[in-house]
Amino acid sequence: MAIELGEVQMQFASLIWEKEPVGSGELVKLCSDEFGWKKSTTYTVLKKLCEKGLFQNEDGVVTSIISKDEFYTKKSEEFVDETFGGSLPAFLAAFTSKQKLSKKEIDEIKKIIDRVGN
């Protein structure tokens, strides 16, 4: 998948995920209000994100092809793969080396491990 988004594209994608399904005309107004964009800018950025396979614009209605959760799950997987050779234990060791986990966080991690281990 490897969808790379810049900061502006990420803000735009978040707006669509928050409002979808959203009419393209309404999206133009939202982008004007939120980002100060002109209609052409909104359509240019939308076209790029549609080409990346993130959204679709059919009959003037913009919807996601990939949900926000799916996007962030994939980005997290890519990060662990690229940075820690796909090793989740190595990622957790690095993450917790400077940051102490709370009891609640530890319990949540244990529940996840129990759920996927069965």
NORUR-V882220 format. One record per pair of residues at least 24 apart in sequence whose C-alpha atoms are under 8 Angstrom apart, sorted by the first residue. I is the first residue (numbers start at 1). J is the second residue. Records with the same first field share a line. If there is no record, write none. Layout:
I: J / J
//
This chain:
1: 74
2: 75 / 78
3: 52
9: 45 / 49
13: 49
14: 68
16: 62 / 63 / 64
17: 63 / 64 / 67 / 68
20: 62 / 63 / 64
21: 61 / 62 / 63
22: 61 / 62 / 63
23: 60 / 61 / 62
24: 57 / 60 / 61 / 62
25: 60
//
